[in-house]
């Protein structure tokens, strides 16, 4: 592996990147075209981490061979190796990879106080791309024997232990370690594998931690305290250590990864960690606040960057196939059906849900099935975003001062960092979002579930290349940024949504595009309107909210801002925030039908389903 610092980025013309997923290995080729980096070809093949191959590199070579066939550029030599360096018609200059094969990185975290040091440990693990299997804390309301039993049941790839501020009491931190060590958690990769323990707690406790875990069976790593004081989080060293251990221990024991690691030009990253990295790179590069979501069959990942602070959450039981029944149970069927404007038999819908669980790869075969699946997706996304807001908070246990009039009030920390009025970019990924029959549907799924406020750009990941670009950003940031902007993101358009509530029919806000040259009008509360503004088109938007409504400048204050169009256009949303639909069923169906018509949600598809109006 060539250290990134030794790569001459000026001489890089061809880049290959792969993402080894649990079932599919996806490969892309990036080339320098007229001085700009562009994604030019893609290929995929089944992941081969399991028998009969038990060598992940086989799937990688197969995916790259597919690119070779469609591009006409020779990438693999006669011995099955990637050709490097690149020549005029063969090989590549850089090869990089991410991985979530074998279930990705799975961790257990522990801390003294669940809401403080344990929460910081969870943030560090999630930010590194891990799935957090459980959080052990002194105050997690479980008895010691219940905690020990849970630790024994889990089979994590590694354990992250935090606790205590530097210079503080060491007793409680030691007690957490003494709870874990005797329980002897077994790693995923068998008895011969020493389970890595990362300690990122009170520095004064290190001698005791070394004593507790020094009896064998563990590989102890010590790094800087991730909560050196109540007022400060220091997650970087812990995240870096997680990545190092992931490479040295977890990946080294996975079939074929030792070979893969030897040929990559950057460290292999967990797929979610790479997605988080590219979102942070874009947010920093453009100076914006961004939210990204990846909804899968079993889980939904939400990433956010607000004022430079990155957070990631994994909603482990919110997905569109394996976990669809959990979504229906948690959201409840009435809340799902509020997004449906047709008469649907609830018993039939429950059978549809069970069928999706046992046949997870099926896609809707009728418009009725599509409407129901997207209704479920709205609730899954809404619940995942709600959980993200509850987790992405200021540090708990910290007293924060704020000016209120001429006085100071002190409030405990723990307030959410997620502010929809400050959100600039909302990015969609995952099958139900990326592969919706019409991009208008993707846009409305995002708007209905996330309820963006003010002026927000909407986009989707075209072919799920954010992981590839995330690891590329660590090697060649310029190439990653250029491909992200030009090929990765498909800009759907801009959502203009007023915060506030009013009476139906009353004016919510007036608007004008390019001083009326591209349109102007007034929006009544409860209305939606779609304005055409094409891809690569921009316009100056002027909005004047009515009293009590806010579009970003403050309640009742006018705002002028340059906006961009997209494949959908500009969606004006005067339904209010927080968004609510009428409780009475017929009024709710009418409101949903009006929204469908306003944004041309289903385009040229049939106007009726089984004789019923759509």
VMD Tcl script that draws the C-alpha trace (Angstrom):
set ca {
  {0.00 0.00 0.00}
  {1.41 3.35 -1.06}
  {1.15 6.00 1.70}
  {-1.25 8.76 0.49}
  {1.44 11.37 1.18}
  {3.69 9.72 -1.41}
  {1.12 9.72 -4.22}
  {1.80 12.37 -6.88}
  {-1.79 13.50 -7.46}
  {-0.77 15.61 -10.47}
  {0.19 12.43 -12.35}
  {-3.04 10.57 -11.54}
  {-5.22 9.99 -14.61}
  {-7.07 6.73 -13.90}
  {-8.55 5.68 -10.55}
  {-10.27 2.40 -9.65}
  {-12.43 2.09 -6.53}
  {-14.47 -0.76 -5.10}
  {-17.00 -1.16 -2.31}
  {-17.23 -4.72 -0.99}
  {-20.77 -5.03 0.29}
  {-22.37 -7.95 2.07}
  {-23.77 -9.34 -1.19}
  {-22.39 -7.24 -4.04}
  {-18.98 -5.71 -4.82}
  {-19.44 -2.44 -6.74}
  {-16.58 -0.96 -8.78}
  {-16.18 2.40 -10.53}
  {-13.53 3.88 -12.80}
  {-12.64 7.58 -12.62}
  {-10.66 9.20 -15.44}
  {-9.23 12.63 -16.06}
  {-11.21 14.04 -19.00}
  {-10.23 17.46 -20.38}
  {-8.52 18.31 -17.10}
  {-11.46 17.29 -14.90}
  {-12.02 14.01 -13.05}
  {-15.18 12.15 -14.13}
  {-16.69 8.78 -13.30}
  {-16.73 6.96 -16.64}
  {-17.55 3.26 -16.14}
  {-18.93 0.96 -13.45}
  {-19.20 -2.77 -12.85}
  {-20.33 -5.17 -10.15}
  {-20.03 -8.79 -9.12}
  {-21.13 -11.00 -6.21}
  {-19.01 -10.56 -3.07}
  {-16.89 -13.66 -2.46}
  {-16.11 -13.44 1.26}
  {-17.90 -16.75 1.92}
  {-17.44 -20.29 0.63}
  {-16.75 -21.66 -1.90}
  {-14.30 -18.84 -2.71}
  {-13.69 -17.41 0.82}
  {-11.56 -14.72 -0.75}
  {-13.00 -11.22 -1.14}
  {-10.38 -10.34 -3.77}
  {-12.03 -12.72 -6.26}
  {-15.19 -10.59 -6.28}
  {-13.08 -7.43 -6.61}
  {-11.26 -8.79 -9.69}
  {-14.58 -9.93 -11.19}
  {-16.11 -6.45 -10.75}
  {-13.04 -4.78 -12.26}
  {-13.09 -7.29 -15.14}
  {-16.61 -6.13 -15.95}
  {-15.33 -2.53 -16.16}
  {-12.52 -3.80 -18.37}
  {-15.05 -5.36 -20.74}
  {-17.33 -2.32 -21.01}
  {-14.53 0.26 -21.18}
  {-12.15 -1.56 -23.53}
  {-9.28 -0.62 -21.18}
  {-7.16 -3.55 -19.95}
  {-7.13 -3.44 -16.15}
  {-6.29 -7.04 -15.12}
  {-3.17 -8.89 -16.27}
  {-2.91 -12.58 -17.19}
  {-2.14 -13.53 -13.59}
  {-5.29 -11.82 -12.25}
  {-3.52 -8.74 -10.84}
  {-4.48 -5.08 -11.25}
  {-2.17 -3.43 -13.77}
  {-0.27 -0.46 -12.29}
  {0.87 2.16 -13.03}
  {-1.41 3.27 -15.85}
  {-0.32 3.49 -19.46}
  {-2.19 5.06 -22.37}
  {-4.55 2.11 -22.78}
  {-4.12 -0.08 -19.69}
  {-4.05 -0.11 -15.89}
  {-4.73 2.50 -13.23}
  {-2.75 4.94 -11.08}
  {-4.71 4.49 -7.84}
  {-6.78 1.60 -6.48}
  {-8.83 2.04 -3.27}
  {-11.62 0.14 -1.51}
  {-14.22 0.22 1.24}
  {-15.98 -2.74 2.85}
  {-19.08 -3.74 4.75}
  {-18.78 -7.43 3.86}
  {-19.49 -9.92 6.59}
  {-21.81 -7.48 8.36}
  {-19.33 -4.60 8.49}
  {-17.63 -3.41 11.67}
  {-19.53 -4.44 14.81}
  {-18.63 -2.97 18.18}
  {-19.66 -2.82 21.80}
  {-19.00 0.41 23.72}
  {-18.88 1.09 27.44}
  {-18.69 4.11 29.73}
  {-19.46 5.18 33.26}
  {-22.49 7.42 32.61}
  {-24.77 6.44 29.76}
  {-25.67 10.03 28.80}
  {-22.10 11.34 28.99}
  {-18.92 9.25 28.48}
  {-20.82 6.24 27.10}
  {-22.64 8.53 24.64}
  {-19.29 10.00 23.56}
  {-17.94 6.47 23.00}
  {-20.98 5.64 20.89}
  {-20.45 8.79 18.80}
  {-16.81 7.82 18.22}
  {-17.76 4.28 17.13}
  {-20.59 5.39 14.86}
  {-18.40 8.07 13.31}
  {-15.81 5.41 12.49}
  {-18.43 3.45 10.56}
  {-19.35 0.83 13.16}
  {-22.63 -0.79 14.07}
  {-22.95 -0.39 17.86}
  {-24.34 -3.67 19.19}
  {-24.87 -2.42 22.75}
  {-23.81 0.30 25.18}
  {-22.78 -0.81 28.68}
  {-22.86 1.82 31.44}
  {-22.95 1.91 35.21}
  {-26.40 3.52 35.08}
  {-27.97 1.64 32.14}
  {-30.63 0.21 34.49}
  {-29.40 -3.36 34.18}
  {-28.12 -5.39 37.09}
  {-24.48 -6.55 36.95}
  {-25.43 -10.16 36.16}
  {-27.69 -8.94 33.32}
  {-24.85 -6.84 31.93}
  {-22.43 -9.78 32.14}
  {-24.92 -12.06 30.39}
  {-25.36 -9.50 27.61}
  {-21.59 -9.10 27.17}
  {-21.23 -12.89 26.86}
  {-24.01 -13.07 24.25}
  {-22.46 -10.45 21.97}
  {-19.72 -11.30 19.51}
  {-18.20 -7.92 18.65}
  {-15.17 -7.19 16.51}
  {-13.82 -4.92 19.23}
  {-14.81 -3.09 22.42}
  {-14.35 0.63 23.11}
  {-14.18 1.60 26.79}
  {-14.42 5.21 27.95}
  {-15.16 6.83 31.26}
  {-13.96 9.53 33.59}
  {-12.48 12.91 32.85}
  {-8.70 13.27 33.13}
  {-7.73 13.74 36.74}
  {-11.08 12.45 38.02}
  {-12.07 9.40 40.03}
  {-10.75 6.08 38.68}
  {-12.90 3.66 40.65}
  {-16.00 3.62 38.42}
  {-13.94 3.25 35.26}
  {-12.09 0.27 36.72}
  {-15.40 -1.30 37.73}
  {-16.60 -1.15 34.10}
  {-13.39 -2.90 32.96}
  {-13.78 -5.51 35.72}
  {-17.29 -6.16 34.44}
  {-16.14 -6.81 30.87}
  {-12.92 -8.78 31.42}
  {-14.37 -11.66 33.50}
  {-17.35 -11.93 31.11}
  {-14.81 -12.84 28.40}
  {-16.76 -11.64 25.34}
  {-16.06 -13.89 22.39}
  {-15.04 -12.26 19.11}
  {-16.74 -12.99 15.80}
  {-13.66 -14.65 14.31}
  {-13.20 -17.51 16.76}
  {-11.19 -18.63 19.77}
  {-7.74 -18.02 18.32}
  {-8.54 -14.33 17.83}
  {-7.62 -12.00 20.69}
  {-10.45 -9.51 21.11}
  {-9.21 -5.91 20.72}
  {-10.05 -3.61 23.63}
  {-9.61 0.12 23.01}
  {-9.36 2.22 26.16}
  {-10.07 5.93 25.70}
  {-10.87 7.05 29.23}
  {-9.32 8.76 32.25}
  {-5.53 8.69 31.77}
  {-5.02 8.03 35.50}
  {-6.86 4.72 35.13}
  {-4.47 3.24 32.53}
  {-2.39 1.15 35.01}
  {-5.56 -0.46 36.37}
  {-6.91 -1.11 32.86}
  {-3.61 -2.78 31.93}
  {-3.88 -4.95 35.03}
  {-7.49 -5.98 34.37}
  {-6.95 -6.93 30.71}
  {-3.41 -8.23 31.08}
  {-4.32 -11.83 31.85}
  {-4.65 -12.90 28.21}
  {-7.41 -13.24 25.69}
  {-7.43 -9.53 24.93}
  {-5.37 -7.19 22.78}
  {-5.41 -3.90 24.69}
  {-4.92 -0.62 22.85}
  {-4.75 2.70 24.71}
  {-5.45 6.11 23.19}
  {-6.31 9.64 24.31}
  {-9.34 10.22 26.52}
  {-12.34 10.94 24.29}
  {-13.93 13.08 27.06}
  {-10.92 14.76 28.74}
  {-13.27 17.24 30.43}
  {-17.03 17.62 30.68}
  {-16.91 20.57 28.31}
  {-14.87 18.91 25.57}
  {-15.09 15.85 23.34}
  {-11.95 14.52 21.64}
  {-13.21 11.79 19.32}
  {-10.47 11.91 16.68}
  {-7.83 9.68 18.36}
  {-10.44 7.03 19.28}
  {-11.82 6.99 15.71}
  {-8.31 6.69 14.28}
  {-7.55 3.82 16.65}
  {-10.79 2.06 15.62}
  {-9.73 2.32 11.96}
  {-6.25 0.98 12.78}
  {-7.62 -1.96 14.75}
  {-10.21 -2.61 12.04}
  {-7.38 -3.02 9.52}
  {-4.87 -4.85 11.72}
  {-7.24 -7.28 13.40}
  {-10.74 -7.46 11.93}
  {-9.86 -7.21 8.25}
  {-6.75 -9.35 8.66}
  {-8.92 -12.25 9.83}
  {-11.56 -11.89 7.12}
  {-11.08 -14.21 4.11}
  {-8.85 -12.64 1.47}
  {-8.59 -9.19 3.01}
  {-4.88 -9.53 3.66}
  {-4.40 -9.73 -0.11}
  {-6.78 -6.84 -0.73}
  {-5.02 -4.64 1.82}
  {-1.68 -5.28 0.15}
  {-2.86 -3.85 -3.19}
  {-4.83 -0.76 -2.11}
  {-3.31 2.73 -2.11}
  {-5.21 3.81 1.01}
  {-6.46 2.06 4.11}
  {-9.66 0.06 3.58}
  {-12.49 1.89 5.32}
  {-15.85 0.65 6.64}
  {-18.44 1.72 4.07}
  {-20.47 4.00 6.42}
  {-17.28 5.69 7.63}
  {-16.36 6.52 4.05}
  {-19.83 7.98 3.38}
  {-19.44 10.17 6.46}
  {-16.02 11.32 5.27}
  {-17.24 12.52 1.87}
  {-20.20 14.33 3.46}
  {-17.81 16.11 5.82}
  {-15.48 16.94 2.93}
  {-18.31 18.48 0.91}
  {-19.75 20.38 3.88}
  {-16.33 21.82 4.70}
  {-15.45 22.57 1.07}
  {-18.71 24.41 0.39}
  {-19.13 25.86 3.88}
  {-22.61 24.35 4.29}
  {-24.68 22.22 6.65}
  {-25.65 18.86 5.17}
  {-27.67 15.74 5.99}
  {-27.34 12.41 4.18}
  {-29.48 9.30 4.54}
  {-28.92 5.73 3.34}
  {-31.99 3.53 3.74}
  {-31.44 -0.19 3.27}
  {-33.31 -3.41 3.79}
  {-32.43 -3.81 7.47}
  {-31.04 -0.47 8.68}
  {-31.17 3.26 7.97}
  {-28.04 5.39 8.40}
  {-28.38 9.14 8.91}
  {-25.33 11.43 8.64}
  {-25.25 15.13 9.49}
  {-22.76 17.98 9.52}
  {-23.97 21.12 11.32}
  {-21.54 23.95 11.98}
  {-18.65 21.56 11.33}
  {-19.82 18.92 13.84}
  {-20.32 15.46 12.34}
  {-22.75 12.87 13.66}
  {-23.96 9.51 12.41}
  {-26.69 7.22 13.67}
  {-27.73 3.70 12.69}
  {-31.39 2.84 13.13}
  {-30.90 -0.90 13.29}
  {-34.56 -1.92 12.99}
  {-35.77 0.55 10.39}
  {-35.45 -0.80 6.88}
  {-37.48 -1.64 3.80}
  {-37.28 -5.43 3.66}
  {-35.85 -7.38 6.59}
  {-37.02 -4.67 9.04}
  {-40.19 -3.48 7.31}
  {-42.38 -5.18 9.93}
  {-40.56 -3.24 12.66}
  {-41.28 0.02 10.83}
  {-44.98 -0.80 10.69}
  {-45.02 -1.72 14.38}
  {-43.12 1.38 15.53}
  {-44.82 3.89 13.26}
  {-48.26 2.18 13.47}
  {-50.39 1.46 10.42}
  {-52.61 4.58 10.76}
  {-49.56 6.84 10.44}
  {-48.38 4.94 7.39}
  {-51.82 5.07 5.77}
  {-52.03 8.86 6.19}
  {-49.69 9.04 3.15}
  {-52.02 6.82 1.11}
  {-54.90 8.33 -0.84}
  {-56.47 5.00 -1.88}
  {-58.72 2.59 -0.02}
  {-56.50 -0.25 1.12}
  {-57.41 -3.31 3.14}
  {-55.25 -3.35 6.27}
  {-55.14 -7.15 6.42}
  {-53.95 -7.30 2.83}
  {-51.29 -4.71 3.60}
  {-50.00 -6.74 6.54}
  {-49.66 -9.75 4.22}
  {-47.77 -7.52 1.81}
  {-45.39 -6.56 4.62}
  {-44.71 -10.21 5.54}
  {-44.09 -11.08 1.90}
  {-41.50 -8.30 1.67}
  {-39.71 -9.72 4.72}
  {-39.40 -13.22 3.23}
  {-38.72 -11.96 -0.32}
  {-36.55 -8.93 0.37}
  {-35.36 -8.39 -3.20}
  {-38.81 -7.97 -4.72}
  {-39.90 -4.59 -6.07}
  {-43.43 -3.17 -6.39}
  {-45.27 -4.64 -9.39}
  {-48.23 -2.23 -9.31}
  {-48.80 1.43 -8.62}
  {-50.79 0.52 -5.52}
  {-47.84 -1.48 -4.16}
  {-45.48 1.40 -4.95}
  {-47.70 3.91 -3.11}
  {-47.80 1.70 -0.02}
  {-44.04 1.00 -0.05}
  {-43.24 4.70 -0.30}
  {-45.66 5.41 2.55}
  {-43.73 2.95 4.72}
  {-40.46 4.57 3.58}
  {-41.68 8.00 4.72}
  {-42.26 6.69 8.22}
  {-38.97 4.76 8.33}
  {-37.07 7.90 7.32}
  {-39.05 10.08 9.74}
  {-38.34 7.76 12.68}
  {-34.64 7.42 11.76}
  {-34.26 11.22 11.55}
  {-36.03 11.62 14.87}
  {-33.58 9.19 16.48}
  {-30.70 11.07 14.86}
  {-31.89 14.38 16.31}
  {-32.07 12.83 19.77}
  {-28.50 11.51 19.48}
  {-26.81 14.47 17.71}
  {-26.80 16.78 20.71}
  {-24.57 19.17 22.58}
  {-22.59 17.56 25.39}
  {-24.74 16.47 28.28}
  {-23.62 17.42 31.74}
  {-22.35 20.80 30.53}
  {-23.85 24.03 31.77}
  {-24.45 26.39 28.85}
  {-25.05 30.13 29.20}
  {-27.38 32.02 26.94}
  {-28.52 35.63 26.98}
  {-32.25 36.04 27.54}
  {-33.04 39.73 27.64}
  {-30.67 41.20 30.19}
  {-30.28 38.02 32.21}
  {-28.37 34.78 31.89}
  {-30.11 31.44 32.15}
  {-28.26 28.19 32.59}
  {-29.59 25.05 30.94}
  {-28.20 21.55 30.93}
  {-26.61 20.43 27.68}
  {-28.07 17.79 25.45}
  {-29.90 20.03 22.98}
  {-30.01 18.75 19.41}
  {-27.48 20.11 16.94}
  {-29.83 19.40 14.03}
  {-31.54 22.59 12.86}
  {-33.66 22.16 9.74}
  {-33.70 25.92 9.13}
  {-29.90 25.87 8.83}
  {-29.88 22.79 6.56}
  {-28.46 23.59 3.11}
  {-28.20 20.17 1.42}
  {-30.20 16.96 1.88}
  {-28.79 13.87 0.11}
  {-30.71 10.62 -0.50}
  {-29.27 7.13 -0.95}
  {-30.67 3.62 -0.80}
  {-32.89 1.63 -3.13}
  {-36.32 3.07 -2.27}
  {-34.92 6.60 -2.74}
  {-32.34 6.21 -5.50}
  {-34.43 3.89 -7.68}
  {-37.89 5.46 -7.35}
  {-39.61 5.41 -10.79}
  {-39.71 9.23 -10.84}
  {-37.30 11.62 -9.17}
  {-40.33 13.67 -8.07}
  {-41.12 10.76 -5.73}
  {-37.61 10.83 -4.26}
  {-37.92 14.57 -3.64}
  {-41.29 14.25 -1.91}
  {-40.11 11.32 0.21}
  {-37.31 13.55 1.52}
  {-39.57 16.57 2.06}
  {-42.34 14.64 3.82}
  {-39.98 12.65 6.06}
  {-37.31 15.25 6.93}
  {-39.46 18.40 6.78}
  {-36.70 20.79 5.64}
  {-37.33 24.44 6.53}
  {-36.43 27.58 4.64}
  {-34.44 26.94 1.45}
  {-32.84 23.49 1.03}
  {-31.17 21.77 -1.93}
  {-32.29 18.19 -2.57}
  {-30.06 15.59 -4.23}
  {-29.59 11.84 -4.56}
  {-26.54 9.59 -4.93}
  {-26.76 8.46 -8.55}
  {-25.22 4.96 -8.33}
  {-24.16 4.71 -4.66}
  {-20.62 5.95 -5.17}
  {-20.36 8.03 -1.97}
  {-18.34 5.27 -0.21}
  {-15.82 5.17 -3.07}
  {-15.46 8.95 -2.99}
  {-15.15 8.99 0.79}
  {-11.99 6.88 0.80}
  {-10.76 8.73 -2.32}
  {-11.00 12.03 -0.42}
  {-8.21 10.80 1.87}
  {-5.92 10.25 -1.14}
  {-7.03 12.74 -3.78}
  {-9.52 15.33 -2.38}
  {-9.72 17.25 -5.67}
  {-10.78 14.18 -7.66}
  {-13.32 13.22 -4.98}
  {-14.89 16.70 -4.97}
  {-15.09 16.96 -8.76}
  {-16.69 13.56 -9.22}
  {-19.06 14.13 -6.29}
  {-20.37 17.37 -7.78}
  {-20.48 16.29 -11.45}
  {-21.34 12.58 -11.39}
  {-22.28 11.37 -7.91}
  {-25.01 13.82 -7.04}
  {-28.15 14.13 -9.12}
  {-29.63 17.45 -8.07}
  {-33.37 17.12 -7.73}
  {-33.90 20.82 -7.12}
  {-34.71 23.14 -4.23}
  {-37.37 22.94 -1.53}
  {-38.78 26.25 -0.24}
  {-40.76 25.54 2.94}
  {-42.22 27.95 5.48}
  {-41.96 27.20 9.18}
  {-45.10 27.95 11.12}
  {-48.78 27.03 11.22}
  {-51.84 28.83 9.87}
  {-55.38 28.42 8.68}
  {-56.05 26.69 5.34}
  {-56.57 29.19 2.56}
  {-54.80 32.07 4.33}
  {-51.65 33.47 2.70}
  {-48.45 31.75 3.81}
  {-45.86 33.48 1.62}
  {-45.42 35.22 -1.73}
  {-42.58 34.41 -4.10}
  {-40.81 35.69 -7.20}
  {-38.11 34.13 -9.40}
  {-35.72 36.51 -11.19}
  {-37.97 39.50 -10.42}
  {-40.94 37.65 -11.88}
  {-39.28 36.76 -15.20}
  {-39.44 33.04 -14.33}
  {-42.63 33.23 -12.34}
  {-44.21 34.77 -9.26}
  {-47.22 34.16 -7.09}
  {-48.65 33.61 -3.64}
  {-48.93 30.40 -1.65}
  {-51.91 29.72 0.61}
  {-51.38 27.65 3.74}
  {-51.68 23.94 2.90}
  {-50.62 24.29 -0.74}
  {-47.78 22.74 -2.74}
  {-46.51 24.03 -6.08}
  {-43.87 22.80 -8.54}
  {-41.92 25.39 -10.53}
  {-39.80 24.26 -13.47}
  {-36.11 25.15 -13.11}
  {-33.85 22.80 -15.01}
  {-30.56 21.09 -14.21}
  {-27.66 23.58 -14.12}
  {-30.15 26.48 -14.08}
  {-30.06 29.03 -11.28}
  {-32.39 31.88 -10.37}
  {-32.74 34.56 -7.73}
  {-35.61 33.74 -5.41}
  {-37.38 36.42 -3.39}
  {-39.83 35.26 -0.73}
  {-42.00 37.28 1.65}
  {-43.55 35.22 4.45}
  {-46.80 36.26 6.08}
  {-46.84 37.16 9.74}
  {-45.90 34.17 11.91}
  {-44.12 32.29 9.13}
  {-40.33 31.99 8.75}
  {-38.35 31.17 5.60}
  {-34.90 31.72 7.04}
  {-34.63 35.45 7.77}
  {-36.96 35.40 10.75}
  {-40.76 35.43 11.23}
  {-42.41 37.69 8.69}
  {-39.10 38.85 7.19}
  {-38.40 38.79 3.43}
  {-35.46 36.85 2.03}
  {-33.63 36.91 -1.30}
  {-31.34 34.01 -2.22}
  {-29.86 32.42 -5.33}
  {-31.17 28.88 -5.82}
  {-30.44 26.04 -8.23}
  {-32.83 23.86 -10.19}
  {-32.64 20.17 -10.92}
  {-34.37 17.21 -12.51}
  {-37.53 18.01 -10.51}
  {-37.35 21.80 -10.13}
  {-38.38 24.09 -7.28}
  {-40.97 22.77 -4.82}
  {-42.84 25.47 -2.89}
  {-44.22 23.95 0.33}
  {-46.79 25.95 2.31}
  {-48.08 23.02 4.37}
  {-46.37 24.38 7.48}
  {-43.88 23.00 9.96}
  {-44.32 20.83 11.88}
  {-46.09 19.08 9.01}
  {-49.40 17.51 9.92}
  {-52.17 15.96 7.86}
  {-55.89 16.04 8.77}
  {-56.90 13.26 11.16}
  {-60.23 12.67 9.43}
  {-59.62 10.03 6.78}
  {-61.44 11.60 3.84}
  {-59.85 15.03 4.48}
  {-56.44 13.37 4.76}
  {-56.89 11.53 1.46}
  {-57.96 14.76 -0.21}
  {-54.85 16.57 1.10}
  {-52.55 13.78 -0.16}
  {-54.32 13.70 -3.54}
  {-53.86 17.47 -3.89}
  {-50.14 17.10 -3.13}
  {-49.79 14.32 -5.72}
  {-51.43 16.49 -8.36}
  {-49.46 19.62 -7.42}
  {-46.04 18.02 -7.90}
  {-46.98 15.61 -10.71}
  {-45.88 12.73 -8.51}
  {-46.71 9.83 -10.80}
  {-46.34 11.50 -14.22}
  {-47.68 9.44 -17.12}
  {-48.54 6.39 -15.02}
  {-52.18 5.24 -15.11}
  {-54.64 7.61 -13.47}
  {-56.51 4.71 -11.88}
  {-55.63 1.64 -9.85}
  {-58.22 -1.16 -9.99}
  {-60.81 1.39 -11.09}
  {-60.01 3.86 -8.31}
  {-58.79 7.38 -9.02}
  {-55.15 8.06 -8.27}
}
mol new
graphics top color blue
foreach p $ca { graphics top sphere $p radius 0.5 }
foreach p [lrange $ca 0 end-1] q [lrange $ca 1 end] { graphics top cylinder $p $q radius 0.2 }
display resetview
